[in-house]
Amino acid sequence: MQNYYPPIQVGNFKQGEHPAVEFAARLKKEGIQALLEPIGGFQDPAEMERILEEGSCDLFGAARAFMADYDYGKKMQEGRGEDIVPCLECNKCHGTLLEKNPDPWITMCSVNPIHGIRFDLPKLVQQTTPKKVAVIGGGAAGMRAAIECAKRGHHVVLFEKSGVLGGQLLHADYFDFKWPVKNYKDWMIRQLGQEKVEVRLNTAPSAGKIEKEGFDTVIAATGALPVLPRSIEGLKDENGKALYPTTWDTWGKEKELGHHVVIIGGSETGMETAIYLLRAGHKVTMLTRQDKLAHDASRLHYITMSFVKQDDATHAHEAAEWERYDEFTGITKATTLKVSGNTAYYKDADGNMQEITGDDIVICGGTKGLEEDALAFSEAAPQFFAIGDCMPGAGNIQRCTRQAYARASMI
Ligand SMILES: Cc1cc2nc3c(=O)[nH]c(=O)nc-3n(C[C@H](O)[C@H](O)[C@H](O)COP(=O)(O)OP(=O)(O)OC[C@H]3O[C@@H](n4cnc5c(N)ncnc54)[C@H](O)[C@@H]3O)c2cc1C
């Protein structure tokens, strides 16, 4: 036998891609007499059935699947694969062990709100009688709140101002490497149907309209929108109109951009957009004033966005995902001061002015929560909550899920 190391990769697998299965299949082919149990990212019962039928292995090891959904085994036994809550593979269940100040007692889950707080639940969950609940906004927070309220027996109406549910999660419809997020979004949309939530698309109700309909509770989940940094000159015209697209504007519109895209701002979500554009054949230059690309990614997420290159079985070395692309350049410690036409003017690490011209400039300048839009509903019903990215603080799916569950438990 020669090299039997599986090709080690830590991130960015395509859906259904399992190097450990290939490894097991190779061992099987060699006639190894042992039970073979690949591990890593197994959750989909149909996929596992197929792999077993192909004879590539004998059983599967799974852990995160059972944390994402405590009823995983039950649903699998009942043949309800479509109801299993999809795991995001965000690894928050591993806690903060790779962070600077690790706490061995913290574990949480982006999609299972009670993971890590199960023993506090009797204090949190209140008894209830059926109520009429309005949820404003159909993103990660609003959809999950609507589902949790409906499960508690309430009549729920979900208002979404656009023609489609998902909010920021819609990025995963375009970024093929975010398929776990897309699966979770699609699961929520299915659950809204199953729980008989009344969804009103293309509807942004006024507070008066909500008041007139006589809801007992309003949950506002109006989310956030990208902003253009004020510190950069030239991003708006004299009427305050944006002159440049944000990274969000590029989703599904990558063909409208010229070949060389200069992205100003290098956060994790900006980097994901960069990878999306690179995969679509663009050349991308990213400017960030930070000393590291995707500086805001957690250590664990940073690893998941990276991969292990393997020159041979024993000499593996780590490299960031973006290093795979010849057409990517990341310039750190670059403070952009001005944009004009398709040129960005920035101060480099040594304080010298530099410029870079692309076919298009795209801005990744962070987001602003739509808090005022949410608070506009604060007196539209006897009970009011605001959840998700509309409220201050860094937003993520885990926070949306827990806030949705916590508020629903109080109704
Ligand atoms: C590119 C990108 C990648 C990301 N990746 C991850 C990730 O991998 N993991 C993670 O945990 N988080 C990730 N996030 C963050 C995460 O997506 C957000 O924190 C979360 O989706 C926010 O959900 P939300 O419901 O609070 O708001 P939003 O998603 O902003 O949804 C708000 C919704 O409310 C609607 N709305 C607004 N006002 C009204 C109104 N007046 N009436 C009716 N409807 C209204 C909007 O149209 C929208 O659909 C990512 C974000 C981006 C942009």
The ligand as an SDF file (V2000), in Angstrom:
LIG
                    3D

 53 58  0  0  0  0  0  0  0  0999 V2000
  -22.4480   38.2150    2.7360 C   0  0  0  0  0  0  0  0  0  0  0  0
  -22.8880   37.8480    4.1070 C   0  0  0  0  0  0  0  0  0  0  0  0
  -22.4880   36.6330    4.6310 C   0  0  0  0  0  0  0  0  0  0  0  0
  -22.8740   36.2780    5.9090 C   0  0  0  0  0  0  0  0  0  0  0  0
  -22.4840   35.0680    6.4020 N   0  0  0  0  0  0  0  0  0  0  0  0
  -22.8600   34.6810    7.6280 C   0  0  0  0  0  0  0  0  0  0  0  0
  -22.4750   33.4080    8.1330 C   0  0  0  0  0  0  0  0  0  0  0  0
  -21.8200   32.6320    7.4400 O   0  0  0  0  0  0  0  0  0  0  0  0
  -22.8530   33.0830    9.4090 N   0  0  0  0  0  0  0  0  0  0  0  0
  -23.5950   33.9400   10.1890 C   0  0  0  0  0  0  0  0  0  0  0  0
  -23.9120   33.5790   11.3130 O   0  0  0  0  0  0  0  0  0  0  0  0
  -23.9920   35.1450    9.7380 N   0  0  0  0  0  0  0  0  0  0  0  0
  -23.6390   35.5350    8.4710 C   0  0  0  0  0  0  0  0  0  0  0  0
  -24.0070   36.7610    7.9960 N   0  0  0  0  0  0  0  0  0  0  0  0
  -24.8270   37.6360    8.8790 C   0  0  0  0  0  0  0  0  0  0  0  0
  -26.2780   37.1550    8.8740 C   0  0  0  0  0  0  0  0  0  0  0  0
  -26.6790   36.8600    7.5600 O   0  0  0  0  0  0  0  0  0  0  0  0
  -27.1840   38.2240    9.4810 C   0  0  0  0  0  0  0  0  0  0  0  0
  -26.7470   38.4950   10.8110 O   0  0  0  0  0  0  0  0  0  0  0  0
  -28.6540   37.7940    9.5460 C   0  0  0  0  0  0  0  0  0  0  0  0
  -29.0530   37.1930    8.3480 O   0  0  0  0  0  0  0  0  0  0  0  0
  -29.5310   39.0090    9.8770 C   0  0  0  0  0  0  0  0  0  0  0  0
  -30.8750   38.6170    9.8580 O   0  0  0  0  0  0  0  0  0  0  0  0
  -32.0390   39.6680   10.1990 P   0  0  0  0  0  0  0  0  0  0  0  0
  -33.3110   38.9130   10.0410 O   0  0  0  0  0  0  0  0  0  0  0  0
  -31.7800   40.3280   11.4990 O   0  0  0  0  0  0  0  0  0  0  0  0
  -31.9310   40.8120    9.1180 O   0  0  0  0  0  0  0  0  0  0  0  0
  -31.9460   40.8110    7.5310 P   0  0  0  0  0  0  0  0  0  0  0  0
  -31.3420   39.5760    6.9920 O   0  0  0  0  0  0  0  0  0  0  0  0
  -31.3620   42.1140    7.1390 O   0  0  0  0  0  0  0  0  0  0  0  0
  -33.4900   40.7450    7.1640 O   0  0  0  0  0  0  0  0  0  0  0  0
  -34.3820   41.7980    7.3880 C   0  0  0  0  0  0  0  0  0  0  0  0
  -35.5800   41.5920    6.4840 C   0  0  0  0  0  0  0  0  0  0  0  0
  -36.5880   42.5260    6.8560 O   0  0  0  0  0  0  0  0  0  0  0  0
  -37.1370   43.0990    5.6880 C   0  0  0  0  0  0  0  0  0  0  0  0
  -37.6820   44.4100    6.0890 N   0  0  0  0  0  0  0  0  0  0  0  0
  -36.9860   45.5000    6.4940 C   0  0  0  0  0  0  0  0  0  0  0  0
  -37.8310   46.4910    6.8300 N   0  0  0  0  0  0  0  0  0  0  0  0
  -39.0830   46.0150    6.6610 C   0  0  0  0  0  0  0  0  0  0  0  0
  -40.3890   46.5610    6.8520 C   0  0  0  0  0  0  0  0  0  0  0  0
  -40.5570   47.7980    7.3000 N   0  0  0  0  0  0  0  0  0  0  0  0
  -41.4510   45.7920    6.5570 N   0  0  0  0  0  0  0  0  0  0  0  0
  -41.2980   44.5190    6.0900 C   0  0  0  0  0  0  0  0  0  0  0  0
  -40.0780   43.9610    5.8800 N   0  0  0  0  0  0  0  0  0  0  0  0
  -38.9890   44.6910    6.1800 C   0  0  0  0  0  0  0  0  0  0  0  0
  -35.9820   43.1560    4.7130 C   0  0  0  0  0  0  0  0  0  0  0  0
  -36.4410   43.2370    3.3660 O   0  0  0  0  0  0  0  0  0  0  0  0
  -35.2760   41.8270    5.0090 C   0  0  0  0  0  0  0  0  0  0  0  0
  -35.7840   40.7640    4.2440 O   0  0  0  0  0  0  0  0  0  0  0  0
  -23.6700   37.1530    6.7040 C   0  0  0  0  0  0  0  0  0  0  0  0
  -24.1000   38.3760    6.1710 C   0  0  0  0  0  0  0  0  0  0  0  0
  -23.7230   38.7200    4.8880 C   0  0  0  0  0  0  0  0  0  0  0  0
  -24.2010   40.0260    4.3200 C   0  0  0  0  0  0  0  0  0  0  0  0
  1  2  1  0
  2  3  1  0
  2 52  2  0
  3  4  2  0
  4  5  1  0
  4 50  1  0
  5  6  2  0
  6  7  1  0
  6 13  1  0
  7  8  2  0
  7  9  1  0
  9 10  1  0
 10 11  2  0
 10 12  1  0
 12 13  2  0
 13 14  1  0
 14 15  1  0
 14 50  1  0
 15 16  1  0
 16 17  1  0
 16 18  1  0
 18 19  1  0
 18 20  1  0
 20 21  1  0
 20 22  1  0
 22 23  1  0
 23 24  1  0
 24 25  2  0
 24 26  1  0
 24 27  1  0
 27 28  1  0
 28 29  2  0
 28 30  1  0
 28 31  1  0
 31 32  1  0
 32 33  1  0
 33 34  1  0
 33 48  1  0
 34 35  1  0
 35 36  1  0
 35 46  1  0
 36 37  1  0
 36 45  1  0
 37 38  2  0
 38 39  1  0
 39 40  1  0
 39 45  2  0
 40 41  1  0
 40 42  2  0
 42 43  1  0
 43 44  2  0
 44 45  1  0
 46 47  1  0
 46 48  1  0
 48 49  1  0
 50 51  2  0
 51 52  1  0
 52 53  1  0
M  END
$$$$
